Structure formats: C-alpha cells, structure tokens
Amino acid sequence: MKLEGRGHRKRGEPVIALINVVFLILIFVMVTTVIEPLEPLVIDLAEGTADLDDAKTIELVIAADGRIAFEQEVTELDRLLARLEERDIQAVTLRADAGLTAGALFGIVTALQTHGIQEVDLATSRP
C-alpha cells in the first residue's frame, strides 16, 4: 500500500509584512503632517525691500476690494477697531493686496492710528 503524503505546499508571498510596512508609513505621514489654516482672503503682496520685525504678532490681511481679515475672520473696520482697543494692541502688520488703492490703504491706516495703534508695518514680497 502506497501512502500518499502531503505534497509540498508552495509558500505564498508574505503579504502581512507588506501590510505592516504600509500601515507604519501611513501612521508616520499622519503624525508628521502639519495642517495650516487657509488664509481668509487671497491676496498678492506688493513688492518691496524692507524687512519686518518678526516680533509682530497682530496681523491684518486686506484684500483688493477693502475687506479686512483678523485672526482668520473677515470683519468690518469698526468691529476690528473695537476688538483692537479691547486687547490694547499698539502695533500691527498689514498684509495688503497689491491691487488695493493707496487711498483705501491710507484710510485704513488713518483709522488705525486714530484708535490708538502707534505702529503700522506694511508687509511686502521681495521682487
């Protein structure tokens, strides 16, 4: 009597190891990725050569149509001035769109200065 032995089975590919590696890569990407909030207004900065002091923490973004964003929220100028007075802000940095007219920018800067802002910097991009 001839006993049939179990045939030598072919070993499959080590899929579990591949799944583990992909899973570890996924976890690495999730842990190291930094998600920054989107800008509230899309602007193109005017060109300039001056460097700003990096210590400024209050930043206002002004669109070409005059809309103003403060702390990721588009707001009216009167509401903005009230919020700045509440927080006793003395200096701001303006990131104004290159398409903003000089008259509109002057009006905003004048309003800021009449409400106690002592220093106004204008951020520009390098040519």
C-alpha positions in Angstrom: 0.0 0.0 0.0 1.3 3.3 -1.0 0.6 6.2 1.3 0.1 9.4 -0.3 2.0 12.0 1.5 1.1 15.5 1.7 2.5 17.4 -1.2 5.0 20.1 -0.5 2.9 23.2 -0.5 4.2 26.3 -2.1 4.6 29.1 0.3 2.8 32.4 -0.6 4.2 35.8 -0.5 4.5 37.5 2.9 1.5 39.9 2.5 1.2 40.6 6.2 4.7 42.1 6.2 3.8 44.4 3.3 0.6 45.5 5.1 2.5 46.3 8.2 5.0 48.5 6.4 2.2 50.4 4.6 0.4 50.9 7.9 3.6 52.2 9.5 4.1 54.7 6.6 0.5 55.8 7.0 1.0 56.5 10.7 4.3 58.3 10.0 2.6 60.6 7.5 -0.3 61.3 9.8 1.9 62.2 12.7 4.4 64.4 10.8 1.9 66.3 8.6 1.2 69.9 9.6 -2.2 71.2 8.6 -2.3 75.0 8.5 -5.5 77.0 8.3 -6.3 78.6 4.9 -5.9 82.3 4.5 -9.2 84.1 4.9 -8.5 86.3 1.9 -6.4 85.6 -1.2 -4.0 88.4 -1.8 -0.9 89.3 -3.9 1.6 91.3 -1.8 3.1 94.4 -3.3 6.9 94.3 -4.0 9.3 95.9 -1.5 12.8 95.6 0.0 12.3 96.4 3.7 12.4 93.6 6.3 9.8 93.4 9.0 10.4 92.8 12.7 9.4 89.2 13.3 8.1 90.1 16.8 4.8 91.4 15.5 2.0 89.1 16.4 -1.0 91.0 15.2 -1.5 90.7 11.5 -4.3 92.2 9.4 -5.0 90.9 5.8 -6.6 93.4 3.4 -8.0 92.3 0.1 -8.0 94.5 -3.1 -11.7 95.3 -2.5 -11.0 96.6 1.0 -12.2 93.6 3.0 -10.2 93.1 6.2 -9.4 89.8 7.9 -8.2 89.5 11.5 -7.5 86.2 13.2 -8.8 84.1 10.3 -12.1 86.0 10.2 -13.3 88.6 7.7 -14.6 91.6 9.7 -15.8 95.2 9.3 -13.4 98.0 10.1 -15.5 99.4 13.0 -15.7 95.9 14.6 -11.9 95.4 14.1 -11.1 98.7 15.7 -13.2 97.8 18.7 -11.5 94.4 19.1 -8.1 96.0 18.8 -9.0 98.6 21.5 -10.3 95.8 23.8 -6.9 94.0 23.5 -4.9 97.2 23.9 -3.0 96.5 20.7 -0.2 99.1 20.0 1.3 97.7 16.7 0.0 95.8 13.7 1.4 94.4 10.5 -0.7 94.9 7.3 -0.6 92.4 4.5 -2.4 94.4 1.9 -3.1 93.2 -1.7 -1.1 94.9 -4.4 -4.4 95.9 -6.0 -5.6 97.9 -3.0 -5.6 101.6 -3.9 -3.4 104.0 -1.9 -6.4 106.0 -0.8 -8.1 102.9 0.7 -4.9 101.9 2.4 -4.4 105.4 3.7 -8.0 105.4 5.1 -7.4 102.2 7.0 -4.0 103.3 8.4 -5.6 106.6 9.5 -8.4 104.8 11.2 -6.0 102.5 13.0 -3.9 105.4 14.2 -6.9 107.4 15.5 -7.9 104.4 17.5 -4.5 104.1 19.3 -2.4 102.0 17.1 1.1 103.5 17.3 3.0 101.4 14.8 1.8 100.1 11.4 4.0 98.0 9.3 3.3 97.0 5.7 4.3 93.5 4.6 5.7 93.2 1.0 7.1 90.5 -1.1 10.7 90.6 -2.5 11.0 91.5 -6.2 
